[in-house]
Every structure is written in structure tokens, then in C-alpha cells.
Amino acid sequence: MPDHHRTQPQVFVSYAREDHTFACEVYLALREKLIVPWMDKPPDPFHLEGLLPGQNWPLQIEQRIREADYVILILSPNSIQKQGFVQSEFRIALQAASWRPPNRLYVIPILRAACEVPLFVIGTVKLNDFHWIDYSAEGIIPVVEAIKRDFKPAPVPDIIRPSSTKIVDAIRNPQVRWKASVGRMHWRNNIWGEENLIFVSSSGERWNEADRSDGVYCLEKQTGVIRWGFNSNGDANEILVHEDKIVFGTDGGQLCILNKSSGVLIQDHHVWHPIFTRPFVLHFANAEHVFAISHKGKVLLAKLDKGLITQVASLPFPVRANISVSRDKQSGILFAETGEIVRVWASTSHGFSWEVLSRKTYFQSAFHKERRKSVLVSAPLIDGSTVVGGVVRDTYYASPPLFRFDTEDRRFLWGETDQEERPRDLSFGNLRNQPVIMGESICFAPAYTAGIFGASRESGKLLWEVLLGQQLFQQWSSPVVVDENRLILARPDGILYQVNVAERKIEWSMSLLITPTETRSTNRSGKFWLGPSDLVDNGITSTPAWDGTCIFLGTTEGTLFCVENKI
């Protein structure tokens, strides 16, 4: 989307390669009228403003289209009949037009030679709905006059309306304030709020497949209006917003640095396998440094001030869980997918360093000959000098999938038993989401269960349980603390709950699915049999965000909701 700092309109020129000479003529004519054009191969002496050697040209072109104030489409027999990237540019421009107010100018077709305007349709936007200019008869003047009449430069940077919503302690009577379409949101997608904006990562139109809706979106908190969108290589995973940059990895192995205000790609780097974890910040050498770790353990350093990304280390284990960093940002705790509990830090002299503190295992003598490595995919919860974590095991057990480990003494305080018992009455499945601490309780929501639980911080003993609807096969979303007594939890059946932990009760619940999920849990001898219908591709699997006023959460159907208190 347009940068609010601009004082001159910026125009993207889309053309077929055979029309390059004509496109350069249009480019220079716009320049003479104090309009800033951009094309991939501009005429001298402006060659430095086009694509640079080594840049990812499809991504650069797509981002230039999305950030432009206007897009000129040069229509000719070459551009409408040729099979090539110019056809994609036309469609990207129409998609970007669908995000803009219908009464504002954006797409400007220029007819170079007689041809039939193609019937390109993106949503409700049609290419042949736009009035075109016959360049041979009218020249560039009508285009210049239309742009200058429409363009409204912002006199001050990034004007944002102040919030008029009264801040409440908790939502007591929920209602949907707005809905927006940002693509499907799954377990590894997150929402990051700052001031009056939110930033959202998306799995696009198809989860686990690359498509044109994968990426990151910036929206206004008050209205849900999309400020800008960036299309990534594969599903975008969790984002880190740091100063004026956004850093995130993708399922396609792309690590991106974006400009926060415009969504423009500053730099990217590929590792050819997924980057699931959210980037994190460590402090050393009197500065903060952003790191990211790929699934296969490649450690990348993102130098935000220089727009550079380099590989600085390689870990000998796979990493899927987010890294949790200490308050002073001097070190962090990493959970490996193969059970390792690891301390990480960085320094000028030794670079990125790590040490394995222990390994989480489990054992059941009737089924296992020896102890097995637990799978750790939930983010560590740092609690003083200890860390609390959730585990994934081969099936369900009587003991909760939870442990507490002392990082200084390097010993398990609880959760690492000699033998895991199989369930008699209450069974616990995997814990793939991060627990939270409320008072003396560790609150967690595991799979195979119908509720949220509280365990003692001191002993790990179960203290309480609040049942939430029916028993579900999975639980991906993490609980979120609202105040000292309340938390919210979203479940794969599409229902959002607010729970009063102090009073052990549900205060309210609301369904946020457009198409309700079918559940197929049946009763066998008084016990639930868990069907596959409530797997990760249904309902709500991403974790909501709470900003003290509103709840923001996305569904696997592709809708982002803002929930507020009805007064």
C-alpha cells in the first residue's frame, strides 16, 4: 500500500517485454511531470531504480505493485496475448485494487495499439471496468491530470486515529466488532499488535501449500481495514516486530525482513527447508540482534540496520518450538523437537553459542523397552530460574504432558517419572501449546481432553479442571491471560471461551465459525472415541491476541475477528 510519507505519487509501469521501448517513453513522460515511476528495466540515467542484480525479481515486482499509489497497465497485442509474467502483474494489480476504496484511482490502462481488453476478474474487480487512455491520440497528459487530481499527499507521517474504545478489565459481554479476510490462520500463525495497528501472518487460501495469499498483513485495529499485504514463499509463520521492521520465516524456507510501515521487502534469505519458529532478539555488544532458527537447526542472523541475513551457526537437532528469551535478553531457552532442553546466547567473541542442559524422556514398561525421547514443540515458559514445558508422547497417559526443569541445577523438579501410567479415568494427550502461569497455578490445555487444567507450580499436582464443551482430539491454541483471574482459550471446534480461573467457571463462550465443524465423538462403554473431524484443519488453531480492549483471532476458514465488549 502507499507509504504515508510520500509527497509525490509513485507509479508502477507494467508492460510486455516487446513493449519495453514504449514503456520507457511513458516512464520518461511521467518523470517530466514530477511523478515517480518504477519499472524493472528503466531507461538511462535512472537504471539504479529498477531491479538490482541478485534480487528475487517476482517478489520485488509484486511488492512494488502493492506499494505503488497507481499502476499503469500498457495494453497491446503483446501484453494481452503473451503468456508470461505480465499476465501475473495484471492480476496482482487487480487484487491490490480490491483492497482500495472503490472511489479512488489506482489502475490506469494505457492503450498502445488496438487490441481487445482481456476479461481479467479478481473478486469483484474487472480489468475492462477501468476507462483506458488511447496514448496515440491523447498522450500522457490525461494520465498525469488524473493522478494529480486523485493523489493526496500526507502532510505528517503515518496519521493514525486514536482509539475511542474504553479500556475494560475484561470482556463481559462479547460482540464481533469487525471481520476481515486475511487467509487461513493455523497453529504457526500469530497476531502482533502495536498502537492502532495489528500485523497478522497467514497460511493463505490453502494450508501447507504455496499460494498468492500466503504472507503478512497489516490492518487497522479500529476498523479491520487492510493497510498492506506481503506475499511470501509458502505459509508465513510467526512474525517478530522489532523497531521499524518485521521479521518472519515461512514453510518455503524464506526468512524475510519487511518495512513495518509499508510491507515492502527489504531482504530475504532461503534455507530450502521450513522456518517454523518466531525470530527472537538477543542482546550483546551493546546492541540488540535478531536471530532465526530453521527446522533443521540453521541459525540465521538478521542485521536489520543493513538489511542483511547471514547464517552464523548450525544446531545438531531439529527445532519447531519458539525460543523463549530471558528478560535481560542475554540468553534464551530452546526446546528441540527431539527432546533436548538447550540454553542459547551470543557474544562478539564466540558468536552464537548453545549448550544442552538435559533431555526430556518418558517410559511405559508394558509398551517400551527403554526410555523414549519426548517431542518438544511448545514454546518454553520461563519461570525464574526454571522452565515449564509441554510434551508430545506416542499416545495418551494418566500423567499430564507437563514438566518443570531447573536450568541452574539442571534437574527436573517434576514431570520426569520412572514410569508413565496408562489412564484409568482421566487421560491426557499431547501439549503442543504454551502453558501460562496464574498465581500458583500453571494453566494448560492438552489434547484428548474437554477442558483446561491447573497444576501446582510447586509440585505439578493437578489442582483444578474447567470443562469446555466436548472432548476434542487436538488442542493447538494456547491460553491467553486477560487479567489476574481470567484467561481466554480458543478450541478447534471454533468456540472461544473466557474462563474465570479463580471461580473455576466459564464466563462466556461464542462460536466464530462461518461453517460449523462436524464432530464425530461417540460413546463406547462410557468413554469418548475421538474421530478425525476435529483435526488441525478445522476451527481455531492459532492463538488469540488480547490488547486490553479487544480480542483478535483468526480461523482456519480465513476470517480474522475483532471481539469487543458490548456496552
N, C-alpha and C positions, 0 to 999 in steps of 0.2 A: 504494500500500500504506500501511498505517497508519504514522504518524510515531512513532518510538520515544520521543519526548519527551513524549507525551501522558499526562496523569493522569486525564482524563475521556474516556469513549467518544464518538466522533463518528459521527453517523448521517446518511446521505443519504436524503431522502424523495422517492420517485418517484411521480408521480401524473398523471392526465389533467387537462387544463385545467378540465373540467366538475366535477372533484372538488377544486378549489382550496380551497374553504371547509372541507371535511372535512380536507384535508391540513394546513391551518393549525391546526385543532383538535388533531390529532396532534402537530404541531410544539410547540404550547404545553404540551401534557401532558408531553412529553419534557423540555422546559425545566424544568418544575416539579420533575422528579426528578433534576436535575443531570446530565442527558445533553445533549450539544451537537448539536442537529440542524442540517441545512442543506437549504434548498430555494431554488429560483431566485427566487421571489417570496414571501418570508416575511411574516407579519403584523407590523404595527407593534407595539412600537417597535424591532423588530430588522431593519428594512428594509436597513440597510447591510451585512448579512451575506449578502445574495443577490447576484444578478448586478448588475454595475455598468454604467452607460452606456458603450457603445463596446466592451465586451468581446466576444470571439468566443464566443458562448454554447454552441455544440455542443462546442467544445474544453473550455470551463470545466466544463460539466456532466460530460463524460466523465472529466476529471481528478478532479473531486470524488467521483465514484463510485469511482474506483480508489484514492483515498487514504482513503476512509471506512473506519472499523472495521466498520460494519454498514450495510446498505442495506434500507430498508423499501419494499416494493412494495405500493402501495394497489390492491387488486383490486376492480373494479366492472365493470358492463357498459360503462361509458365507457372504461376503460383497456384492456380486453381486446379490444374490438371496433373502437375508433377507430384509423384509420391515421394515425400521427403519430410524433413523436419519443419518446413514452412507450414505444413498442414497442422502439425502439433502446436506451432506458435499461434496459429489462428484459434485453435480450441482452447489453449491456455488463456488467451486474451478474453475469450467469451466467458470462461469460468471466472476470471478476475472481474469482469463486468457485472456478473451476477451478484457480487458482494458489494457493489457500489449503489448509491441511491439512483433510482431509475430516471430522475430528472437531471442528472449530471452527465456531462460529456465524458466519454472515455475512449471508445473505439471509433476511429475515423478511417473509413475505407477510401483509398485514392485509386481511381481507375486510370491505369497507364494505357491500356489498349482494350478494345472492345472484347468483352467476354461475359459469360453468364455467371452471376454471383452464386457461389455454391450454397446449398441449403445446409449449413452447419448449425446444429442446435445443441446448446448446453443448458440443461434445465429448461427454463422459460425464455432464455436469450437466443435469438436467431440472428445470424450474420446478415441476412437480407432485410432485416428490420432497420438497419442503420443506413442513413442517407449517405451516398457516396459522392465524391467530387471527381469530375472529369478533368484531369490535370491538363490535357492538351488544350482544352477550351478555357479553363478558369485559372490555371496556375496554382501557386501556393497561397495566394492572398486570402481566399475564403477559409482555408485551414487555420492560418495564423489568426485571423479575426475571431474565429470560433473559439480557439484555445484561449486567447487573451480575454475574451468576454466571459468565459466559463471559469478560468483559473482564479483562485482566491488565496493569495499568499498569507501565511500566518504571521502576524507581527511579533508574536512572542513564542518561545519554544513550547511545543507539546502541551497545549491547553487541555486540561482535564477538569471536568466538572466536579466540585466537591460532593462528597456523599451527603445525601439528605436523610438517610435512614438512621433512625435512632438505634444506638448500640444497646443490646439487651444482654443479660447474663446467659440466657439460653433461649432457644426457640420453644415456646409453649404451645403455639397453635400454627402449625406449618402450612404454608401455601407456596405454590410454584410462582416465582416472580417472572422468570423468563426461561425460554428454551432456545438452544442454538444447535445447529448441525455441524459437528467438527469431526465426524468419522467415529468408528467404533473405538471404545476405550476398554482396554483389558488390563490384566494384572500388572503389567510393567509400565502402564501409562500413568502419569501423575498430573496434578494441578498445582501451580505455583502462583500465589497471589502477592502483588506488590501495589501499594497505594490504591488507585482505582482501576487497575488492570489485572487480568489473570492470564497466565500462559499455560497452555494445555498441550500435552503430547498425545498423538493419535495413531491408531492402527489402521486408519483409512477405511476404505469400503470393504476390504477383505482382510481378516485377521490372518497373520502368518504368510501373507502374500504381498508383494510389492505392487502398489497402485498409486494413482495420481493424488489421492487424498491422504496418504501417509505423511506425517510430519508434525510440525508445531504451529499452533495458532495463538494469536494474541486477541483478547476480547476485552471490551469494557465491562467492568463489574456491574455497573448500574443497569445496563441495557442488554448485554449479550451481543452487541454489535461487534463483528469481526474487524479488527484494525488491519491485520495482515495474516498471511498464511505462508508457510515454507514447506515445500515438498521434499521429503528425504528419500534416501535409498533404502527402502524397506520400512517396516513399522518403526516409528520413533519410540524409544524407551524413555526412562525418567530423565527429566531435564534439571539442570542446575542453573539458576540465575545468579550471576556474580557480577556486581557493579553494572556496567552497561552492556554486558554480554550474556548470551545464553549458550550453554554447552550441553550436548547430549549425544548418546550413541544410538545405533539402530540395529535391527536384526540383520541388515545387509552389511554390517561391519564398518559403517561410516561414522566417524566422530566429527561433529560439526561445531563450529563457533559462529553464532549469529549476532548481528547487531540487534540489541533489545528493542530499540525504538522503531526499526523498520523491518526486521526479519530478514535482512539481506545477509547472504552467506559471506563470511569473512574468510574462512579457511575450512577445509575438511581433510580427512585422512582416512585411508581404508586399511583394514587389517584382514579382510576376507573371511571373517567369521564374526558372529554376533557380539555386540557390546550391550549386555543386559543392565549393568549396574549404573546407578546415577553417578556422574562425576563428583569429585569431592575436593576440598581445599585443605592443604597443609601449610603451616607457617614455618618458614626457615629463611635465613639470610635476610632478616628484617623485612620480609615481604610474604604475601600470600600467593600460593601456586596451586593451579588446578590440575588434578590428575584424573585419569580414567583407566579402568581395567577391563579388558575384554574377557569373554567367556573362557578362552584358552590361556588366560593369565598374562597377556601382553599389557605392560604398563605404559601409558602414554602421558606425556606432559604437554599441556596446552598453554602456550605462552600468549596470554590474551593481549598484552600490550603490543606484541609484534605480529600477532595473527599467525603463529607458527605452532605446529604439532609435531612432536618427535617421540620415538619410542625410547624409553630410558631403562627398562628392566623387563624380565620375563619370569613369571612365577611358575613353579612346577606343579600347579594344581588348577583346576577349573574354578571360575568364580561367577556366581549368578546373583548372590545377595548384595544389596547395597552395603557400602562400607560406612561404619559409624565413627565419627571423629570426636576427640575429646574437646572439652570447652575451650581450652587454650590453643587448639588446632596444632598441637605439637606432634600428635600421634593419632592413630586410629586402630579400630579392631575390625578384622576381616574374617568372615566365615567362608571357608572353601566348600565347594559342592561335595567334596569327598571327606568332609568331617573335620578338617583342620581348623583350629582357632588360632588366629595369627595377629600379631601386633605389627603395624606398619608405621614408618616415619621417613623423613627425608632430611638431608643436610647437604651443604655445599661440598663437603669433603668426600662423602660416601654416596651421594645421590639417593635414589630411592632404595630403602632397606626394609627387611622384614625378618621376623623370627617366629617359628611355630611354637606356641605355648602348650598346646595339648591337642588331642583328638577326641571327638565325641563318638561314642560307640553304643551299641545295645546288644542284648543276648537273650535268647529263649532256648533252653536246653532241649525242649521237645522238637524244635524245628531247625536249630542251628548247631553246627559242630564247634564253632568258635565265634567270638565277638565280631559283629559286623560294624562297618563304618556307617554312621548316620549321615544322611544327606542334609546339608545346611543351606537353605535358600532364603530364609527370612533374615532381615537386617538385624544385626546385634543391637540390643538395648543396653546402653552403658548406664550402670547404677553405681556411682562412686568408683571404687577400685574393682568392682565386679562387673560381669556382663551376663545378661539374661538372653537366652536364645530359644528358638523353636526348632524342632527336628522333623525329618521325614523318615519313616520306617517302612518296612516291607508290607505291613498290614496294620490292624488296629490292636491296641493293648489296653490294659486296665490303668496303667500309669499315664499321666498327661505327657504330651510331647514337648516338654519344657525342662530347662536346666538353668542353673546359676553357677558361674565359674569365677573364681578369684584370680584375676590377672597378675596380681603381685605374688601370691603364694603358689600360683599355678596348680590349683586343685579345684575339683568340683565340690561345691558346698552342698548341692543336692541335684538330683536328676540323672546321675550316673550310677545305676544299681547293678548288683551282681547278676540279677535276672529279671527280665521284663515278663510280668504275668499276663496271660490272655484274659480277656474280660469275662466277668460273670454277669454283672448287671449293666454298669456304665462303661462304654468303650470310647476310646479316643483314637482318632486318626491323625493325619499329618498336620503340622502347623507351618504354613507357608507365608503367613503374615506376621508383622511385628507386634509383639505384645506391648502394653502400656502400663505404667505404674500409677496407681491412685491410692494415696495413703500407704497403708501397709499391705495392699493387695497388688499382685501382678495380674492384670486382666488380659485374657487371651480368648480367641475364638478359633478352635480347631475344626478340622473336617470330621465327618461321620457323626456329628452331634446336632442338637437342636437349640443350642444356646451359647451364651457367653459365660465364662467362668472366672473366679477369683482365686488365686493361690497365694499363700503366705510368702512374703519376701524372705522371711527368716528361714522357713523350713521347706517350702514348696508344697505343703499340705493344702488340699482343697478347702476353701473357706465358704464358698457360696456358688450358686448357679442361678441364672435367669434364663428361662426357656423362651425362645423366639420362634414361634411358628413350628414348622415341621423339621424333621431331621433331614439334613442335606448331605450329599456325597462329598461336596467340596466347600471350602470357605477361603476365598482369596483376598478379600478386602480386609484391611487392618482396622481395629477400633481406633476412634479419634476422641481425645479428651475435649470436652466442651467447657466444663468448669470443675471445681473440686469434687462435685458429686455426680456428674453426668458424663456420659460418653455417647457417641453415635456409632452405629455399625450397619453397613450395607451388606446384603446377602445375595447369593446367586439367583434367588427366586425373584429378584427385582424389588425387594422391600427394604426400605430404610427405617431403622429403629433409633429412637432415643431412649436410653436406659438410665434410670436413677440408681446408681450403684449403692448409695447409702441406704436407700429404702428397698433395694432389690426388686424393682418393678419397672415395667415398660411404661413410659410416659406418653408416647405416641408412636405410630408407625404409618407409613404411606407407601403405596406402590408407585414405582416410577417406570414401569414397563409400558410401552405402547402396545406391544403384543404380549399378553401374559404367557409365562412359561408353563408348559405342562410338566407336572411332576408325577413320577410313577413309583412312589414308595408304597409298598404293600406290606401287609402284616403276616408274618409267618411265626406261628407259635408265640405270639405276643411280642415279637421283635421286628424291627423295621428291616426290610430288604431295600437296599439302595440302588435305584435304577440309574441309567446313564444320562437321564434327561436334564439333570441339573449340573452338567459339567461346565468347564470354563467358558464355553461359547454361549452361555445364557446369562441374562440378568445383569447384575452389577458385580464386577470383579475388581475394578480399580478402587483405590481408597479415596473417600471424600476429603474435601478441604473445608475447614471452618475458619472464618476470619474474624469472629467475634460478633458478626452481624448476620451473615448468610452462610449457608452450606452450598458448596459447589460439588457436583458429582456427575460423572458420565456413565452411560450404559453401553453394553455390547451391541445395542441396536444402532448406536451412533448419535444419541441425543445427549447434550450437556444441559444440566438443570441448575438453576439457581433457586434455592429454597429459602424463604424468609419467614419472619414471624408475622402472622396476620393480626393486626391491631384493630 
